[in-house]
Structure formats: C-alpha cells, structure tokens
Amino acid sequence: MLMGKTLTGLRLCVLAACVGWAASSAAALPLADSQGQPLPTLAPMLKEVNPAVVNIATYAKQESYSPLMQDPFFRHFFNIPDSRRLREQRRQQSAGSGVIVDKDKGTVVTNYHVIKGADEVHVSLTDGRTLKAEVQGGDPDADIAVLKIEADDLSEVKMADSDRLEVGDFVVAIGNPFGLGQTVTTGVVSALGRTGLGIEGYEDFIQTDASINPGNSGGALVNLRGELIGINTAILAPSGGNVGIGFAIPVNMAKASIDQIIEHGEVKRGQLGVGIQDITPDLRQAFKLRNGQRGVLITSVAKGSEAEKGGLKTGDIIIAVDDKPTRSAGHLRSQIGQRKIGDKLRVTILREGVEAVVKVTLQEPPNSIAGATRIHKLLEGASFEDNPDGSGVVVTGLAPNSNAAYSGLRPGDVIIGANNRRVNSVSDLQKVVDAGETKLLLLVQRGGGAFYLVIR
C-alpha cells in the first residue's frame, strides 16, 4: 500500500512538472480535460521545432547492362550500333531526414549515409515546398553531412550543449520513418557515451528508447525545450524491428564536423601521436588504480611527435581531456576527433599514481588514407593511419553500410600483416595488397591478442 502511494505521488510530480513546462510554453492552448484536470502536452514545443525537421530524398543513377546488347548477332540483326550496347540508366530514390540548423544560410544537417552516392538531393519542408539541395561536404567517419538550400521563411533548431545531458532526461525524436512523413516519438536518455558498436569510426552515442526507425536517420533528437541535442543515426534491431535501443550523434560532436565542412568542405582531424588501449582488470591491478577509476593507457609515444614534445610517456593513463573525463579508448578517439589540427589540449594523466596536466598540440597524421578504394575494393569504406609506434596500420574508421563495415574489422584494429607479408605502414599495405585478388588474408591485432581474418 505504501508503495502504491509513493508511485502515485511520483506520477503527480511528473505530471505537474510537464504541465508547468507546457504552460510556460504556450498558455493559450487548452491544458485541461473536460473535467478541468490538467493535461501535459508537447504540442507548443513541436509547433516551433517541426518546421525545421525536413524529409530528404536522394536520387542516384544506376548503370546496368543488357545481355542481349552484348550479343553481336542481336545488334546486327536489329541494326543496333555498338554505342547502344551499354547502359540503361534508372534512378533510385531513398528517404531520410535532416535538420535545419541555420535558417539564414539554409544549412541542413543529416547523416552521411543518407546522401552517400547521391547525384541529386531534394529536401521537403513541412509547408509542402520541395527544394534541390547542394551537398557542401561530408564526414564519413562521424556519419555527418551538410546540405545547403535556398529558400525564404525557413525555421531552425537551436543547438544545446549535449555535454550537459544526463541519463533520464526526457527527449523527443523527430523524423521520417519508413517514408511516412514527419513523425514524433518520445523517450528518455537511456545511456551516454556508447562506443565500440562498430557503426562509425568515431562513436560517442546518446542511447535512447524514443523509437528510431529506418528513415529517421539524420533527424532531430531534441530536449523538452526544443533544442537539438543529437542527430538520430542507428538502432539495435536483433529482431528486425525497433526494440527501444536507438543511437544519436551528440550535437557537440556533430557541430565539430559541421564547422569544418562549412569552412573547408571536409573534416581534417589531428592526432595525439600515441598508441592507446583500454584498462583491463589486470592492468587496473598492475597500475594500482582505485576502484572506479577510468581512463586510457598509453602504450607508445611516437618519436618526434607533439605528444612526446608535450611530455606524454608510455605508461601514462589519460583520465581527462580539457577537464572532461575520458572513459575509454573509443571515447578518447571521439574527444580528439572533435578537434582540429593545431588545437591545443589540456590532457590530464596519472603517472605512478600522481595526477598531472600536460599540454599537447594536435598534429597532422603522418600518413593516412580516408578512402580505401585505392588499396582494395574489399576494403572500400575503411580509413587507415600509420600506427604511431611504427608497427602496423590502424583502422580509424568504417563507413556505414560499406564493404569494410561488414568485413569483420573494427575501428582501433591494427593490421600488422597482409597476404602473409609484414605491414608497417599504409604505404606497405598498398604495396602488399594486389587489387586483382578476390580475397584478403589479414593479420590483425585487437586488444591484447592477434588473429587472422579472411575477407572475401
């Protein structure tokens, strides 16, 4: 009985909070039922936000070959010239979502995988207008793309500080699931800082139980004030449908890509110049870390790197970057990935149990390849960099839905061999791999072990 009273009181508190917020948003709306009881509503906020969430349609040319056109007798019999042997082209259309973040400049943000490979991109607004969009650039590793549209009377969504989110905060997802048109779902922040999912090269996801379905990609995740906190990106769907586990890119992480794309047309990331690994229970004991202490262990420091100049050493444990805690190796990569080449960072470390702060300037990767099509078609969509310790090639990113994404590789893997030959650098990998091969044999280091991986 006592539990029942407590739960009832909690419901009333939540109801009162929602009603109070709604009343402050638009007191003109009816906030009571026929009996005069107060009703919570998101309608006032959604009337402001919905016009800034758009539907995106993409069109791509697909080339196909008719077997009959390849037959010389067929072409001769019907007097068809050789130039007609080739291609019949048809247009494919896919649907996604996007968010207008600057109404004056017509800046629209979406996922890179929504517009990847498109020849044309069209944006549809809630007022019925359909506009052709210009792709300003994309960041495949973070799965962010920026579009530009020309139109008057646009709406926009203001960006919040996603670093201030907490588990349990109420959120609203807005997008275009299954091409149905604009749809709103609600939920809470289920978790923060999700990494290691293998969805993107840089991961620091907001997890939510607000329903996110195919077509929601690129749409808005907003708080109850109608501020943008994330870009909806992916779901975990073991049964093929929504099970209440969706992921969004934090808006702070997205903004880092947006700013560089608008300024340079692409994203140029720096690196610390160190090798890193997560702290296992055995390492925690070996380094005498207190229970609950989180961080990332430095396993190597590249000679002549900015990390070495800044004073970082092998065995240091990075516990924070710019005073923001570092939870894991994947999280550190995302923290670094949000910054530009030349940015100066405050890196907080533990060295022999003593906390210290060093200042490190992010350097340009010595040798990197953003698109691996030049290495091998089976690795299309992967990005690589030389390992800072001079041994092997680090997998820094896997584009969603690419060949590489389904290869078995994961971001952070280190390729130390290919086709039974040693690999020490990206240039070595290019030399070793024969583009004519139909399969690759890779020797990969992951965590504390190594294994062979065959990619067909």
MIMARVO-885147 format. One record per residue (C-alpha): residue in one letter; x, y, z. Coordinates in nm, 3 decimals. Example, Ala and Ser with C-alpha at 12.3 -4.5 7.8 and 13.67 -1.06 7.14 Angstrom:
+---+---------+---------+---------+
| r |      xx |      yy |      zz |
+---+---------+---------+---------+
| A |   1.230 |  -0.450 |   0.780 |
| S |   1.367 |  -0.106 |   0.714 |
+---+---------+---------+---------+
END
This chain:
+---+---------+---------+---------+
| r |      xx |      yy |      zz |
+---+---------+---------+---------+
| M |   0.000 |   0.000 |   0.000 |
| L |   0.285 |   0.233 |   0.088 |
| M |   0.450 |   0.160 |  -0.248 |
| G |   0.126 |   0.243 |  -0.428 |
| K |   0.107 |   0.583 |  -0.260 |
| T |   0.469 |   0.656 |  -0.344 |
| L |   0.422 |   0.571 |  -0.711 |
| T |   0.107 |   0.782 |  -0.729 |
| G |   0.292 |   1.076 |  -0.579 |
| L |   0.572 |   1.035 |  -0.830 |
| R |   0.323 |   1.035 |  -1.118 |
| L |   0.166 |   1.355 |  -0.987 |
| C |   0.509 |   1.521 |  -0.958 |
| V |   0.599 |   1.428 |  -1.314 |
| L |   0.258 |   1.544 |  -1.437 |
| A |   0.294 |   1.874 |  -1.253 |
| A |   0.639 |   1.930 |  -1.398 |
| C |   0.522 |   1.862 |  -1.754 |
| V |   0.215 |   2.082 |  -1.710 |
| G |   0.427 |   2.362 |  -1.567 |
| W |   0.663 |   2.348 |  -1.861 |
| A |   0.381 |   2.332 |  -2.116 |
| A |   0.202 |   2.624 |  -1.953 |
| S |   0.512 |   2.839 |  -1.975 |
| S |   0.549 |   2.746 |  -2.345 |
| A |   0.201 |   2.837 |  -2.462 |
| A |  -0.063 |   2.926 |  -2.211 |
| A |  -0.316 |   2.984 |  -2.489 |
| L |  -0.355 |   2.612 |  -2.558 |
| P |  -0.615 |   2.412 |  -2.368 |
| L |  -0.431 |   2.234 |  -2.089 |
| A |  -0.727 |   2.071 |  -1.918 |
| D |  -0.970 |   1.793 |  -1.996 |
| S |  -1.349 |   1.815 |  -1.979 |
| Q |  -1.333 |   1.770 |  -1.602 |
| G |  -1.083 |   2.052 |  -1.565 |
| Q |  -0.790 |   1.823 |  -1.488 |
| P |  -0.452 |   1.945 |  -1.618 |
| L |  -0.302 |   1.771 |  -1.922 |
| P |   0.064 |   1.773 |  -2.017 |
| T |   0.146 |   1.839 |  -2.384 |
| L |   0.445 |   1.874 |  -2.613 |
| A |   0.242 |   2.049 |  -2.880 |
| P |   0.370 |   2.406 |  -2.820 |
| M |   0.733 |   2.297 |  -2.848 |
| L |   0.669 |   2.081 |  -3.155 |
| K |   0.497 |   2.366 |  -3.338 |
| E |   0.827 |   2.553 |  -3.312 |
| V |   1.059 |   2.261 |  -3.394 |
| N |   0.874 |   2.055 |  -3.657 |
| P |   0.912 |   2.305 |  -3.945 |
| A |   1.292 |   2.279 |  -3.909 |
| V |   1.297 |   1.899 |  -3.947 |
| V |   1.294 |   1.804 |  -4.315 |
| N |   1.249 |   1.495 |  -4.529 |
| I |   1.535 |   1.408 |  -4.763 |
| A |   1.503 |   1.221 |  -5.092 |
| T |   1.813 |   1.117 |  -5.285 |
| Y |   1.847 |   1.013 |  -5.646 |
| A |   2.133 |   0.812 |  -5.795 |
| K |   2.198 |   0.677 |  -6.141 |
| Q |   2.243 |   0.304 |  -6.166 |
| E |   2.414 |   0.155 |  -6.465 |
| S |   2.309 |  -0.184 |  -6.595 |
| Y |   2.391 |  -0.394 |  -6.896 |
| S |   2.150 |  -0.591 |  -7.111 |
| P |   2.286 |  -0.937 |  -7.203 |
| L |   2.121 |  -0.911 |  -7.544 |
| M |   2.308 |  -0.588 |  -7.616 |
| Q |   2.634 |  -0.777 |  -7.567 |
| D |   2.547 |  -1.025 |  -7.845 |
| P |   2.696 |  -0.910 |  -8.183 |
| F |   2.437 |  -1.113 |  -8.381 |
| F |   2.149 |  -0.949 |  -8.191 |
| R |   2.288 |  -0.598 |  -8.255 |
| H |   2.350 |  -0.678 |  -8.624 |
| F |   2.002 |  -0.829 |  -8.675 |
| F |   1.827 |  -0.526 |  -8.527 |
| N |   2.078 |  -0.278 |  -8.671 |
| I |   2.180 |  -0.153 |  -8.326 |
| P |   2.508 |   0.044 |  -8.318 |
| D |   2.785 |  -0.054 |  -8.078 |
| S |   2.728 |   0.263 |  -7.877 |
| R |   2.389 |   0.125 |  -7.769 |
| R |   2.542 |  -0.192 |  -7.619 |
| L |   2.600 |  -0.030 |  -7.295 |
| R |   2.392 |   0.124 |  -7.043 |
| E |   2.042 |   0.162 |  -6.945 |
| Q |   2.013 |   0.408 |  -6.660 |
| R |   1.747 |   0.422 |  -6.400 |
| R |   1.704 |   0.641 |  -6.097 |
| Q |   1.677 |   0.514 |  -5.745 |
| Q |   1.525 |   0.705 |  -5.458 |
| S |   1.585 |   0.671 |  -5.087 |
| A |   1.438 |   0.864 |  -4.796 |
| G |   1.584 |   1.003 |  -4.476 |
| S |   1.562 |   1.307 |  -4.253 |
| G |   1.754 |   1.625 |  -4.182 |
| V |   1.758 |   1.928 |  -3.953 |
| I |   1.784 |   2.297 |  -4.045 |
| V |   2.038 |   2.449 |  -3.805 |
| D |   2.083 |   2.788 |  -3.974 |
| K |   1.775 |   2.935 |  -4.140 |
| D |   1.957 |   3.240 |  -4.281 |
| K |   2.224 |   3.034 |  -4.461 |
| G |   1.994 |   2.740 |  -4.537 |
| T |   2.222 |   2.491 |  -4.358 |
| V |   2.077 |   2.141 |  -4.322 |
| V |   2.247 |   1.861 |  -4.126 |
| T |   2.187 |   1.493 |  -4.190 |
| N |   2.373 |   1.160 |  -4.180 |
| Y |   2.640 |   1.097 |  -4.439 |
| H |   2.492 |   0.754 |  -4.515 |
| V |   2.162 |   0.922 |  -4.611 |
| I |   2.319 |   1.111 |  -4.904 |
| K |   2.613 |   0.883 |  -4.984 |
| G |   2.642 |   0.817 |  -5.359 |
| A |   2.357 |   1.054 |  -5.448 |
| D |   2.359 |   1.252 |  -5.773 |
| E |   2.071 |   1.471 |  -5.655 |
| V |   1.937 |   1.553 |  -5.311 |
| H |   1.593 |   1.705 |  -5.255 |
| V |   1.467 |   1.848 |  -4.927 |
| S |   1.095 |   1.862 |  -4.845 |
| L |   0.961 |   2.106 |  -4.586 |
| T |   0.651 |   2.070 |  -4.372 |
| D |   0.483 |   2.356 |  -4.564 |
| G |   0.486 |   2.146 |  -4.882 |
| R |   0.788 |   2.301 |  -5.055 |
| T |   1.048 |   2.072 |  -5.215 |
| L |   1.392 |   2.220 |  -5.277 |
| K |   1.703 |   2.094 |  -5.451 |
| A |   1.993 |   2.083 |  -5.206 |
| E |   2.364 |   2.133 |  -5.258 |
| V |   2.591 |   1.891 |  -5.073 |
| Q |   2.853 |   2.108 |  -4.904 |
| G |   3.053 |   1.814 |  -4.774 |
| G |   3.051 |   1.508 |  -4.554 |
| D |   3.234 |   1.335 |  -4.272 |
| P |   3.201 |   0.958 |  -4.329 |
| D |   3.389 |   0.872 |  -4.009 |
| A |   3.139 |   1.060 |  -3.792 |
| D |   2.845 |   0.998 |  -4.034 |
| I |   2.764 |   1.369 |  -4.072 |
| A |   2.679 |   1.557 |  -4.393 |
| V |   2.594 |   1.922 |  -4.452 |
| L |   2.349 |   2.042 |  -4.719 |
| K |   2.257 |   2.392 |  -4.833 |
| I |   1.917 |   2.504 |  -4.957 |
| E |   1.799 |   2.838 |  -5.094 |
| A |   1.461 |   2.950 |  -4.959 |
| D |   1.289 |   3.220 |  -4.759 |
| D |   1.091 |   3.183 |  -4.436 |
| L |   1.287 |   2.884 |  -4.305 |
| S |   1.282 |   2.765 |  -3.945 |
| E |   1.579 |   2.637 |  -3.746 |
| V |   1.654 |   2.432 |  -3.436 |
| K |   1.888 |   2.585 |  -3.182 |
| M |   2.171 |   2.364 |  -3.062 |
| A |   2.203 |   2.273 |  -2.694 |
| D |   2.517 |   2.162 |  -2.508 |
| S |   2.500 |   1.784 |  -2.533 |
| D |   2.775 |   1.750 |  -2.269 |
| R |   2.517 |   1.856 |  -2.010 |
| L |   2.285 |   1.565 |  -2.085 |
| E |   2.213 |   1.315 |  -1.811 |
| V |   2.066 |   0.967 |  -1.816 |
| G |   1.693 |   1.000 |  -1.755 |
| D |   1.648 |   1.333 |  -1.937 |
| F |   1.332 |   1.338 |  -2.150 |
| V |   1.391 |   1.353 |  -2.526 |
| V |   1.185 |   1.369 |  -2.845 |
| A |   1.288 |   1.212 |  -3.178 |
| I |   1.152 |   1.370 |  -3.497 |
| G |   1.199 |   1.229 |  -3.846 |
| N |   1.057 |   1.049 |  -4.147 |
| P |   1.036 |   0.677 |  -4.060 |
| F |   0.963 |   0.440 |  -4.349 |
| G |   0.887 |   0.741 |  -4.568 |
| L |   0.559 |   0.801 |  -4.385 |
| G |   0.623 |   1.171 |  -4.332 |
| Q |   0.712 |   1.361 |  -4.022 |
| T |   0.666 |   1.154 |  -3.707 |
| V |   0.730 |   1.229 |  -3.339 |
| T |   0.832 |   0.976 |  -3.073 |
| T |   0.925 |   1.031 |  -2.710 |
| G |   1.151 |   0.867 |  -2.456 |
| V |   1.445 |   0.928 |  -2.227 |
| V |   1.822 |   0.927 |  -2.249 |
| S |   1.896 |   0.563 |  -2.171 |
| A |   2.277 |   0.589 |  -2.168 |
| L |   2.559 |   0.821 |  -2.272 |
| G |   2.897 |   0.768 |  -2.435 |
| R |   2.818 |   0.444 |  -2.613 |
| T |   3.126 |   0.331 |  -2.809 |
| G |   3.264 |   0.013 |  -2.963 |
| L |   2.948 |  -0.058 |  -3.167 |
| G |   3.134 |  -0.063 |  -3.500 |
| I |   2.876 |   0.168 |  -3.656 |
| E |   3.109 |   0.461 |  -3.720 |
| G |   3.474 |   0.549 |  -3.697 |
| Y |   3.410 |   0.799 |  -3.417 |
| E |   3.149 |   0.692 |  -3.165 |
| D |   3.017 |   0.863 |  -2.855 |
| F |   2.647 |   0.789 |  -2.896 |
| I |   2.347 |   0.902 |  -2.697 |
| Q |   2.129 |   0.595 |  -2.642 |
| T |   1.754 |   0.648 |  -2.621 |
| D |   1.435 |   0.446 |  -2.608 |
| A |   1.250 |   0.700 |  -2.823 |
| S |   1.154 |   0.499 |  -3.131 |
| I |   1.402 |   0.542 |  -3.417 |
| N |   1.326 |   0.351 |  -3.736 |
| P |   1.457 |   0.337 |  -4.096 |
| G |   1.406 |   0.684 |  -4.242 |
| N |   1.466 |   0.855 |  -3.907 |
| S |   1.837 |   0.873 |  -3.991 |
| G |   1.953 |   1.233 |  -3.992 |
| G |   1.652 |   1.354 |  -3.795 |
| A |   1.644 |   1.554 |  -3.474 |
| L |   1.672 |   1.442 |  -3.114 |
| V |   1.561 |   1.737 |  -2.902 |
| N |   1.508 |   1.813 |  -2.536 |
| L |   1.183 |   1.942 |  -2.391 |
| R |   1.289 |   2.299 |  -2.466 |
| G |   1.305 |   2.211 |  -2.834 |
| E |   1.684 |   2.236 |  -2.851 |
| L |   1.884 |   2.000 |  -3.069 |
| I |   2.088 |   1.754 |  -2.862 |
| G |   2.158 |   1.483 |  -3.122 |
| I |   2.128 |   1.357 |  -3.479 |
| N |   1.939 |   1.026 |  -3.494 |
| T |   2.160 |   0.768 |  -3.661 |
| A |   2.106 |   0.398 |  -3.588 |
| I |   1.913 |   0.134 |  -3.399 |
| L |   1.996 |  -0.201 |  -3.246 |
| A |   1.738 |  -0.433 |  -3.401 |
| P |   1.813 |  -0.803 |  -3.344 |
| S |   1.456 |  -0.894 |  -3.438 |
| G |   1.450 |  -0.662 |  -3.741 |
| G |   1.230 |  -0.402 |  -3.572 |
| N |   1.261 |  -0.133 |  -3.309 |
| V |   1.330 |  -0.272 |  -2.963 |
| G |   1.382 |   0.058 |  -2.786 |
| I |   1.758 |   0.089 |  -2.838 |
| G |   1.837 |   0.380 |  -3.065 |
| F |   2.150 |   0.589 |  -3.106 |
| A |   2.209 |   0.954 |  -3.186 |
| I |   2.528 |   1.150 |  -3.251 |
| P |   2.569 |   1.415 |  -2.978 |
| V |   2.523 |   1.761 |  -3.125 |
| N |   2.859 |   1.880 |  -2.986 |
| M |   3.031 |   1.607 |  -3.184 |
| A |   2.823 |   1.684 |  -3.493 |
| K |   2.896 |   2.058 |  -3.463 |
| A |   3.271 |   1.993 |  -3.476 |
| S |   3.222 |   1.827 |  -3.816 |
| I |   2.969 |   2.085 |  -3.937 |
| D |   3.202 |   2.379 |  -3.868 |
| Q |   3.492 |   2.221 |  -4.060 |
| I |   3.273 |   2.115 |  -4.352 |
| I |   3.133 |   2.468 |  -4.388 |
| E |   3.482 |   2.620 |  -4.363 |
| H |   3.688 |   2.367 |  -4.563 |
| G |   3.440 |   2.138 |  -4.738 |
| E |   3.586 |   1.843 |  -4.546 |
| V |   3.700 |   1.740 |  -4.200 |
| K |   4.069 |   1.732 |  -4.113 |
| R |   4.140 |   1.560 |  -3.783 |
| G |   4.456 |   1.573 |  -3.581 |
| Q |   4.611 |   1.307 |  -3.362 |
| L |   4.798 |   1.292 |  -3.035 |
| G |   5.073 |   1.067 |  -3.166 |
| V |   5.027 |   0.792 |  -2.908 |
| G |   4.919 |   0.428 |  -2.904 |
| I |   4.644 |   0.351 |  -2.653 |
| Q |   4.444 |   0.067 |  -2.502 |
| D |   4.159 |   0.024 |  -2.257 |
| I |   4.232 |  -0.060 |  -1.896 |
| T |   4.153 |  -0.424 |  -1.817 |
| P |   4.104 |  -0.560 |  -1.462 |
| D |   4.459 |  -0.700 |  -1.473 |
| L |   4.601 |  -0.363 |  -1.579 |
| R |   4.397 |  -0.190 |  -1.310 |
| Q |   4.561 |  -0.412 |  -1.052 |
| A |   4.909 |  -0.379 |  -1.205 |
| F |   4.892 |   0.003 |  -1.204 |
| K |   4.732 |   0.006 |  -0.858 |
| L |   4.430 |   0.206 |  -0.968 |
| R |   4.146 |   0.265 |  -0.727 |
| N |   3.812 |   0.101 |  -0.789 |
| G |   3.603 |   0.300 |  -1.035 |
| Q |   3.900 |   0.486 |  -1.182 |
| R |   3.855 |   0.513 |  -1.558 |
| G |   4.094 |   0.617 |  -1.828 |
| V |   4.309 |   0.505 |  -2.121 |
| L |   4.659 |   0.359 |  -2.103 |
| I |   4.931 |   0.498 |  -2.333 |
| T |   5.119 |   0.204 |  -2.483 |
| S |   5.357 |   0.401 |  -2.707 |
| V |   5.458 |   0.755 |  -2.795 |
| A |   5.574 |   0.831 |  -3.149 |
| K |   5.925 |   0.975 |  -3.171 |
| G |   5.927 |   1.343 |  -3.256 |
| S |   5.550 |   1.369 |  -3.212 |
| E |   5.367 |   1.652 |  -3.040 |
| A |   5.280 |   1.405 |  -2.764 |
| E |   5.649 |   1.347 |  -2.695 |
| K |   5.717 |   1.722 |  -2.704 |
| G |   5.430 |   1.778 |  -2.462 |
| G |   5.572 |   1.530 |  -2.215 |
| L |   5.344 |   1.226 |  -2.252 |
| K |   5.514 |   0.893 |  -2.179 |
| T |   5.443 |   0.525 |  -2.221 |
| G |   5.258 |   0.402 |  -1.911 |
| D |   5.073 |   0.730 |  -1.853 |
| I |   4.698 |   0.696 |  -1.804 |
| I |   4.484 |   0.964 |  -1.969 |
| I |   4.189 |   1.039 |  -1.743 |
| A |   4.059 |   1.365 |  -1.896 |
| V |   4.088 |   1.592 |  -2.199 |
| D |   4.016 |   1.961 |  -2.146 |
| D |   3.887 |   1.872 |  -1.797 |
| K |   3.624 |   1.633 |  -1.938 |
| P |   3.663 |   1.273 |  -1.813 |
| T |   3.792 |   1.011 |  -2.058 |
| R |   3.610 |   0.680 |  -2.020 |
| S |   3.767 |   0.451 |  -2.281 |
| A |   3.991 |   0.432 |  -2.586 |
| G |   3.690 |   0.479 |  -2.814 |
| H |   3.578 |   0.778 |  -2.612 |
| L |   3.927 |   0.932 |  -2.631 |
| R |   3.925 |   0.894 |  -3.010 |
| S |   3.592 |   1.080 |  -3.018 |
| Q |   3.722 |   1.354 |  -2.789 |
| I |   4.023 |   1.402 |  -3.017 |
| G |   3.806 |   1.365 |  -3.328 |
| Q |   3.605 |   1.673 |  -3.233 |
| R |   3.913 |   1.893 |  -3.250 |
| K |   4.113 |   2.039 |  -3.540 |
| I |   4.478 |   2.002 |  -3.638 |
| G |   4.673 |   2.260 |  -3.439 |
| D |   4.430 |   2.274 |  -3.144 |
| K |   4.597 |   2.274 |  -2.802 |
| L |   4.459 |   2.030 |  -2.545 |
| R |   4.488 |   2.000 |  -2.168 |
| V |   4.548 |   1.631 |  -2.109 |
| T |   4.509 |   1.511 |  -1.750 |
| I |   4.713 |   1.199 |  -1.673 |
| L |   4.800 |   0.964 |  -1.390 |
| R |   5.173 |   0.888 |  -1.372 |
| E |   5.278 |   0.648 |  -1.099 |
| G |   4.963 |   0.736 |  -0.909 |
| V |   5.018 |   1.112 |  -0.925 |
| E |   4.781 |   1.333 |  -1.124 |
| A |   4.935 |   1.585 |  -1.366 |
| V |   4.831 |   1.804 |  -1.659 |
| V |   5.025 |   1.831 |  -1.986 |
| K |   4.951 |   2.050 |  -2.287 |
| V |   4.961 |   1.881 |  -2.627 |
| T |   4.905 |   2.025 |  -2.975 |
| L |   4.716 |   1.803 |  -3.218 |
| Q |   4.933 |   1.712 |  -3.515 |
| E |   4.854 |   1.614 |  -3.871 |
| P |   4.858 |   1.236 |  -3.925 |
| P |   5.191 |   1.148 |  -4.090 |
| N |   5.030 |   0.917 |  -4.343 |
| S |   4.661 |   0.848 |  -4.380 |
| I |   4.409 |   0.730 |  -4.632 |
| A |   4.048 |   0.839 |  -4.592 |
| G |   3.903 |   0.616 |  -4.864 |
| A |   4.049 |   0.272 |  -4.905 |
| T |   3.925 |   0.207 |  -5.259 |
| R |   4.281 |   0.270 |  -5.373 |
| I |   4.401 |  -0.017 |  -5.155 |
| H |   4.146 |  -0.285 |  -5.234 |
| K |   3.779 |  -0.299 |  -5.331 |
| L |   3.711 |  -0.536 |  -5.040 |
| L |   3.820 |  -0.258 |  -4.802 |
| E |   3.608 |   0.014 |  -4.957 |
| G |   3.477 |   0.242 |  -4.685 |
| A |   3.765 |   0.192 |  -4.440 |
| S |   4.013 |   0.459 |  -4.336 |
| F |   4.365 |   0.390 |  -4.216 |
| E |   4.656 |   0.564 |  -4.048 |
| D |   5.009 |   0.463 |  -3.966 |
| N |   5.038 |   0.321 |  -3.616 |
| P |   5.218 |   0.582 |  -3.401 |
| D |   5.458 |   0.318 |  -3.267 |
| G |   5.574 |   0.240 |  -3.622 |
| S |   5.427 |  -0.110 |  -3.641 |
| G |   5.118 |  -0.177 |  -3.849 |
| V |   4.823 |   0.022 |  -3.979 |
| V |   4.540 |   0.141 |  -3.755 |
| V |   4.179 |   0.112 |  -3.876 |
| T |   4.049 |   0.459 |  -3.788 |
| G |   3.701 |   0.437 |  -3.937 |
| L |   3.445 |   0.223 |  -4.120 |
| A |   3.178 |   0.396 |  -4.327 |
| P |   2.825 |   0.265 |  -4.254 |
| N |   2.691 |   0.002 |  -4.497 |
| S |   3.028 |  -0.023 |  -4.677 |
| N |   3.220 |  -0.335 |  -4.774 |
| A |   3.465 |  -0.270 |  -4.494 |
| A |   3.187 |  -0.235 |  -4.236 |
| Y |   3.091 |  -0.600 |  -4.292 |
| S |   3.448 |  -0.730 |  -4.319 |
| G |   3.497 |  -0.815 |  -3.953 |
| L |   3.735 |  -0.525 |  -3.896 |
| R |   3.665 |  -0.276 |  -3.619 |
| P |   3.787 |   0.078 |  -3.555 |
| G |   4.104 |   0.055 |  -3.347 |
| D |   4.222 |  -0.272 |  -3.503 |
| V |   4.587 |  -0.277 |  -3.608 |
| I |   4.670 |  -0.460 |  -3.933 |
| I |   5.024 |  -0.599 |  -3.897 |
| G |   5.020 |  -0.838 |  -4.193 |
| A |   4.852 |  -0.883 |  -4.530 |
| N |   4.871 |  -1.186 |  -4.758 |
| N |   5.148 |  -1.334 |  -4.539 |
| R |   5.369 |  -1.025 |  -4.561 |
| R |   5.460 |  -0.782 |  -4.286 |
| V |   5.286 |  -0.442 |  -4.286 |
| N |   5.444 |  -0.145 |  -4.107 |
| S |   5.269 |   0.148 |  -4.275 |
| V |   4.986 |   0.250 |  -4.505 |
| S |   5.228 |   0.254 |  -4.797 |
| D |   5.333 |  -0.103 |  -4.710 |
| L |   4.969 |  -0.210 |  -4.717 |
| Q |   4.924 |  -0.054 |  -5.058 |
| K |   5.227 |  -0.236 |  -5.193 |
| V |   5.137 |  -0.574 |  -5.042 |
| V |   4.773 |  -0.598 |  -5.144 |
| D |   4.708 |  -0.695 |  -5.504 |
| A |   4.393 |  -0.524 |  -5.635 |
| G |   4.317 |  -0.827 |  -5.851 |
| E |   4.278 |  -1.065 |  -5.557 |
| T |   3.930 |  -1.191 |  -5.472 |
| K |   4.015 |  -1.234 |  -5.103 |
| L |   4.250 |  -1.086 |  -4.845 |
| L |   4.432 |  -1.255 |  -4.558 |
| L |   4.494 |  -1.001 |  -4.283 |
| L |   4.679 |  -1.045 |  -3.954 |
| V |   4.507 |  -0.820 |  -3.704 |
| Q |   4.588 |  -0.710 |  -3.350 |
| R |   4.288 |  -0.638 |  -3.129 |
| G |   4.308 |  -0.579 |  -2.757 |
| G |   4.583 |  -0.800 |  -2.619 |
| G |   4.573 |  -1.065 |  -2.891 |
| A |   4.619 |  -1.122 |  -3.263 |
| F |   4.420 |  -1.325 |  -3.518 |
| Y |   4.391 |  -1.388 |  -3.891 |
| L |   4.094 |  -1.251 |  -4.082 |
| V |   3.994 |  -1.364 |  -4.430 |
| I |   3.790 |  -1.111 |  -4.630 |
| R |   3.618 |  -1.241 |  -4.941 |
+---+---------+---------+---------+
END
